[in-house]
Amino acid sequence: MTDQELLQLRREKWRLDGKPIRTIEQARVFIETVGFCLMYPARPSVALPTFIGAFAGSDDHLPTWQHAYSDPRALEATGLMVRLLRERAAYEAKLLDEDNAFLVAASAFPFFYALVGERNPKLAPKPGPHSPFSPLACDAFELIRSDGPISKQKLQECLGGSISLAALDKALGELFARLRITRVDYSASEGSVWDVLYRWAPEAVREGVNLSVPQALSALLSKYLDCLGAAEQADLENFFGRIVARSRVKDAVNALLAARELSFVHVGGRSMLQITPVKEAAMPNARPNRAAGR
């Protein structure tokens, strides 16, 4: 495989080849095909498709999240993305330390939850010196659990008018990062609407709780490689190292290689990992690292 062939494969799968998504049906197919994507391009770049790119059908002059307000494409794409969230065809999660939605397909979300979410999701978070949750985050969780789904505006009113939006955003971010809550709707008048995740998506949470970390990580590694076509191991470690320890990523890659589910392929002089082609995987004496052994 050449670099150009790999680039073309990604452009087709990521809908950057002049075939934009415009309907909710196309949006569902796109998110299930890629598994997960960012809403906008990241700086520095991350090897992931973007929802705005698929909506535009191109990666030419795409806005980052900081400049989305001035791009008319962003408003339409956001409306389509919110429809995916409403019907639970996709879920939001946090990947980067910025206001750039990370969208996960419904089929992949239980695996992501297994890596990030709480094993006892109904147990209320508690503040403390070693807790990732502030007292305000814990109060917000209790209010969302009792009154949700609830808008951020209503949440601020119920928690007390003296609480700033910045403080509330920080508290919601703490809960969202651990998948205790999820954004389920949005309106220009009231902003984001939040609910506790275990109530909004009980089956997905239940499935995620029952998955082991190795199981979940192996499934997501395979989906990520399918999305990229091929990638260097360092790319896998950099991406999933944001979620789990890099040592776990190495172990999962080695296990998939040993099971012949992954193999090596030369791309432009570089040795990359790919999903093992079906014919090669079916051969009893197939060697998963045939190219690397030369």
Helices and strands as residue ranges (DSSP letters): H 3-13, H 24-34, E 36-38, H 51-56, G 65-70, H 72-86, E 90-93, E 102-105, H 109-116, H 135-147, E 150-151, H 152-159, H 165-177, E 181-187, E 191-196, H 197-200, H 202-209, H 213-228, H 233-240, H 246-258, E 262-267, E 270-275, H 278-282
